[in-house]
Amino acid sequence: MDTLTNWSGQPPRARGQGVSAPELQDLFDAQVSSRHVDFAARELQQQGRAFYTIGSAGHEANAAVAMALRPSDPALLHYRSGAFYVARAMQGPGSTPVEDLLASLMSSTKDPISGGRHKVIGHPKLTILPQTSTIASHLPRAVGMAFTIDRRVVETPWPEDAVVVASIGDASLNHSTALGALNAAGYLTHQGAPVPLLTVCEDNGIGISVP
Ligand SMILES: Cc1ncc(C[n+]2csc(CCOP(=O)(O)OP(=O)(O)O)c2C)c(N)n1
C-alpha cells in the first residue's frame, strides 16, 4: 500500500463537482462489501469462528461521507461505520478492507489497527484512528484534533486543510462526553477559532443496550 504521504496531495472535492459513474460504482461496491461482511460475521459466529459481532447494516450511506473526504482527513469512527472504512480503503492502492474487517471479527492478529479486538475500525495508512467501545469517547479527541490541526501546535502528518470526521449514534448523544465535546466545539467556533470537525450522527431508530 502507498504511504499516506502519497495520498495527501489529493485536492479536496470542490463544492458542486458532481459524482462520476465510476465513483457511483465504487460507492455501491463499498456498500455491498460492508453488508456482506455483516452476513459473514453472523455465519462465522454461528460456526464458532468469530465472536462478538455488531453490524453496519443500514448505515451503508456513510460510504458517501468517506468518498466526499480525502484519505488524509483523520477519521474517528464508531462501530457502525464499516462502509466508510471500505470506501476510504478503495481510494488508495493496495488496500484490503474486507480482509481487514474479517480479521477484526475473527480476533486475528492480522487486524491492522487493534490486533484483533472486536469491531475496532481503523488503519494507520487510511488515517482512521482506533477507538474504544466506550460510546462517544472519541468526540473530545476529535474536537482536540480539529482544534490542533489548523494551529500546527504539534507536528502531524495531516494536511493543514484537513477535516476531522467523527461518526456517532444518536443515542450516544445523550452521553455527557458527547455533549461536552460538541459544546466545546461550538464555544470555540463562537470565539472565532477554526474547528474543522465533521460530526456524522446516525439514527437507526434504536439505541442498542438502551431500554
Ligand atoms: C459509556 C458507555 N455506556 C454504555 C455503553 C453500552 N452501549 C453500547 S452501544 C450503546 C447505545 C448506542 O446507541 P446509538 O449511539 O444510538 O448507537 P446504535 O444504536 O446504532 O448502536 C450503549 C448504551 C458503552 N459502550 N459505553
The ligand as a MOL file (V3000), in Angstrom:
LIG
                    3D

  0  0  0     0  0            999 V3000
M  V30 BEGIN CTAB
M  V30 COUNTS 26 27 0 0 0
M  V30 BEGIN ATOM
M  V30 1 C -20.0770 4.8340 28.1160 0
M  V30 2 C -20.8420 3.6350 27.6330 0
M  V30 3 N -22.0480 3.3620 28.1480 0
M  V30 4 C -22.7640 2.3170 27.6990 0
M  V30 5 C -22.2630 1.5110 26.7150 0
M  V30 6 C -23.0800 0.3600 26.2050 0
M  V30 7 N -23.6190 0.7200 24.8960 0 CHG=1
M  V30 8 C -23.0460 0.2820 23.7600 0
M  V30 9 S -23.7990 0.8970 22.4050 0
M  V30 10 C -24.9190 1.7550 23.3340 0
M  V30 11 C -26.0150 2.5750 22.7140 0
M  V30 12 C -25.5900 3.2260 21.4710 0
M  V30 13 O -26.7120 3.7590 20.8180 0
M  V30 14 P -26.5030 4.5810 19.4920 0
M  V30 15 O -25.4230 5.5750 19.7160 0
M  V30 16 O -27.8080 5.0760 19.0110 0
M  V30 17 O -25.9050 3.5050 18.5160 0
M  V30 18 P -26.5990 2.1770 17.9410 0
M  V30 19 O -27.9680 2.0610 18.4860 0
M  V30 20 O -26.5750 2.3500 16.4560 0
M  V30 21 O -25.6820 1.0640 18.3530 0
M  V30 22 C -24.7080 1.5510 24.6840 0
M  V30 23 C -25.5320 2.1510 25.7540 0
M  V30 24 C -20.9790 1.8200 26.1880 0
M  V30 25 N -20.4290 1.0970 25.2030 0
M  V30 26 N -20.2930 2.8780 26.6440 0
M  V30 END ATOM
M  V30 BEGIN BOND
M  V30 1 1 1 2
M  V30 2 1 2 3
M  V30 3 2 2 26
M  V30 4 2 3 4
M  V30 5 1 4 5
M  V30 6 1 5 6
M  V30 7 2 5 24
M  V30 8 1 6 7
M  V30 9 2 7 8
M  V30 10 1 7 22
M  V30 11 1 8 9
M  V30 12 1 9 10
M  V30 13 1 10 11
M  V30 14 2 10 22
M  V30 15 1 11 12
M  V30 16 1 12 13
M  V30 17 1 13 14
M  V30 18 2 14 15
M  V30 19 1 14 16
M  V30 20 1 14 17
M  V30 21 1 17 18
M  V30 22 2 18 19
M  V30 23 1 18 20
M  V30 24 1 18 21
M  V30 25 1 22 23
M  V30 26 1 24 25
M  V30 27 1 24 26
M  V30 END BOND
M  V30 END CTAB
M  END
